[in-house]
Amino acid sequence: MNERFARRLVLTAAAPVSALVIAIVLSTLVLLISGSNPISAYLDMLEHGSKLETQVDILNRATPLYLAGVAVAIGFRMNLLNIGVEGQYLLAFIVAAHLGAQVELPPVLHIAYVLVIAMAVGGAFAGLAGVLKVTRGVNEVISTIMLNSVVISGLAAWWIVEWQAGGEISATGGRVGTEPIDESRLMPDINSWLEAFTREVKFGKELTGMLVVAVVVGVLYHVLLTRTVLGFDLRSSGANQQASHVGGISPKRMIVIAIVLSGVVAGLVGMPELMDAGYYPSNPISLLGFWGIAVALLGRNHPAGVAVAALIFAFLDISSGILQVTGAASREIVEIMKGLIILTAVIAYAVVNRIRARDEAAAAAAAMADPPAPPRTPPAPAEMPV
């Protein structure tokens, strides 16, 4: 039993680890072909990433990536591909920013008010794709892609004009975005928590308080899937809808619940930027929803794995800036590395799944080959003397 468990553990870690190793090897070849020194480039990135201020930037970047990864992972566990995280978080971002600036509540209540709005908007908008799937059979990939366009090219573009404050939209205008939320009602940074174990964070870097929210989301995601009846229903329905339906689980209900929960988490993706800037800008950070797919894929939909994947992509994003300063390599090499990681992860997971399926088939065949031992026949009772 221990040997089988060890083999499963190795197979679980083999795919992401091999994806990283192969991506580094291939990136090294690309650097050599382009005339750059890969050792110098990697050392510059590692040295830059070892600085406390850089690590703060990495954690700040990893926070929305992690939330996006968890949002996608929830759908993956139900065999749903929520491509619409991008539109869901942007819509939740602008609505929460606008409504958050319209009221004045005590700081704690105001933060909760903004977060609840973001989650409600993200969940409701994602729910449209779920309803279309269960009522009209519309594939969620198609519907969420189209809903992304509705938000990015429609609602967000319209509302940023309707709700903009701080100047007209022009190339020479001032700050353009929604009405800002008072700074006292934004989530404070958690630098003091970090400085208790390290040193003072310099250069005005602030570790976002949304990191705590992301950790809570990860814990709740794990507990929901592994410790609750709803989580069991979601996993079993995602694994085999017909079998779970026979067992009394409604696949349509699970589809709607899964995609709504995915949208609820997606609504939080834009909150680190909102809690930092205080308003929805005319050019918010984009593509986080799409990178969430890569993060969930590399992290195998597990909350800890998604966290590691988010940190890896955040490290590549942040530490790559030093390459332009040192001139060791072009920072575009980082985009190549990220693409290679995704490509090799897909291939590695396919190989690992085939090995796992072969092992399971072999174990089942071995179990069928060994017939169970016959039941023991109880000894006949001794005859009593007459």
Salt bridges, closest charged atoms under 4 A:
GLU53 OE2 - ARG199 NH1 2.96
ASP57 OD2 - LYS205 NZ 2.99
GLU140 OE1 - LYS133 NZ 2.94
ASP182 OD2 - ARG185 NH1 3.80
ASP317 OD2 - ARG61 NE 3.14
ASP317 OD1 - LYS338 NZ 2.67
GLU335 OE2 - LYS338 NZ 3.64
ASP359 OD2 - ARG7 NE 2.53
